[in-house]
Amino acid sequence: MKHIDQTIAALMCCALMTSAQLAGQSTATHPSAPPTYRYMAIDLGTLGGPSSYSCVPDCRYLNNAGETLFDADTAAPDPFPSYCLIDCYAPLGVKYVNGKDTILSSLPGGVDTRPVWFSDSGLVSGYAENGLLDPSTGQPEIVAVLWHGGTPQELGTFGGTASLGWAVNDSGQVAGGAATTTPDALAGSFWDVDPFPFLGTTEIHAFLWNDGALHDLGTLGGPDSNAQFLNDSGQVAGISFTNSTPNSTTGLPTLDPFLWENGKMKDLGSLGGTLGYPYSINNAGHVVGQSNLAGDTTYQAFLWKGDKMIALPTLGGNNGLSLQINDADAAVGWGDLPGSQAHHATLWRNGKVTDLGVIGTDPCSTGYSINASNQVVGDSGDGSGIETCGPKLHGFLWENGGPAVDISTLFAPLSSGLNFFAACCIADGGEILGIGSLPNGDDHMMLIVPCDANHVDAPACHAGAGELVGADEASQAPRFEPSTVASWTHNRAQIHKPALE
């Protein structure tokens, strides 16, 4: 759970807006009247440590009720500093609902908790330490957990020392992966390409937890699999090795996305290469993600529906991926521009591909989330990283044909100086989850809430009308180094693109 190279990446989520007024602040009707904004910003704070953060793109930290999760540093040092995931403060998951924090407690003997998914019915899945060390690795053991309120329910393993709860649906089914007792020579390789935050020596199998029991979903023929996405019909999407023979191009066995339904695991295939990943499934069972092309030097976004994988076009360059799909089959992600030296946030909808642009002169952007109204949020970066866009500079909102708008212009600046710089998620109700940086360098999660009849009172969206702070006031604890929070793309991406390493 604490290997820095496999950070489940941390940072933010969400936004939506139902107001019909133009993006940005409205013109005051009287010279002395304070400006009125479309949104209000809530600093979600910490639990006494320097920073708070979240997990993208595989996680769901904002549900469609506008309720959010985040991980918050406590003031206590992590008891296992050799395995720090983000920084070396002990973190706890926090559920923020209607202005109130609920701490997601650990298991007896454990310290850290990591939420991964928030259902619309208020259930949270993820993993927690159990206070034990894995005898084969010396690493803290983590186990899949379902939180009812703040109380954890351990979901178990397949006899091994670790498991992870990934997605949870409204009826309480949980998808994830669990270690078995079968020795696995490829365990380290699977860990390298999968978002599992632990090293292991035995096989990992995808599971569906249902009616109090952990069900092994099997594999596509190889030793390892993991379930990451789940819809309200109980369909599961994930990844699996298809065999145990490494390919010459990647050094790994073929890894394909799968769809599990009606008791069977279906191989979704590829676009010609030997590595593919799902990133989202909608309630129709349609899946988006990315798949390597033949030769494994480039990859492209895909949509799987109607029993076939459809390649989604880039913006003229070589590579692309899709990170989320809504129930109307509109998908977002990014596509390379010609020359493949930068990429832009991309929308695929009704057979058309749309370049969502960037903020100002930023060279690069990524679309992370789309809601039922086809509003898109993401981040705009400095372009120093081909896959990650480099450091995030602005969180954006794109709606009604664009252009993309800097979200930080849509709410009154906070007196703390907390600067919103990236957005990961948007809910159907218009709430946006993102992250901001304080002048001292600490990062705090931020919830951006529309000012309309369904949310807060309009006066809260007037400049100088007061601010809301979440778990704690802004912490002045020293900034941790390095700032892994500024990058939220898995290192596994390097495997997709060996020619650009």
ABEGO torsion letter per residue (X at the ends): XABAAABAEBEBBEBBBABABBBEBBBBABAABBBBBABBBBBAEBAGBABBBBBOAABBABBAAGBBBBBBBBABBBABAAABAABABBBBBBBBBGGBBBBBBBBBGBABBBBABBBAAGBBBEBBBAGBBBAAAGBBBBBBBBBBEABBBBAEBAGBABBBBBBBBAAGBBBBBBBBABBBAAAAAAAAABABABBBABBBBBBBBBGGBBBBAEBAGBABBBBABBBAAGBBBBBBBABABBBAAAGBBBBBBBBBBGGBBBBAEBAGBABBBBABBBAAGBBBEBBBBBGGABBBBBBBBGGBBBBBBBAGBABBBBABBBAAGBBBEBBBBBGGABBBBBBBBGGBBBBAEBBEABABBBBABBBAAGBBBBBBBAGABAAAGEBBABBBBBBGGOBBBBAAAABBBBAAGBBBABBABBBAAGBBBBBBBBAAGBBBBBBBBBBBAABBBAAAABBGAEBBBBABBBBABBBBOBBAAABABBAAAAAABAAAX
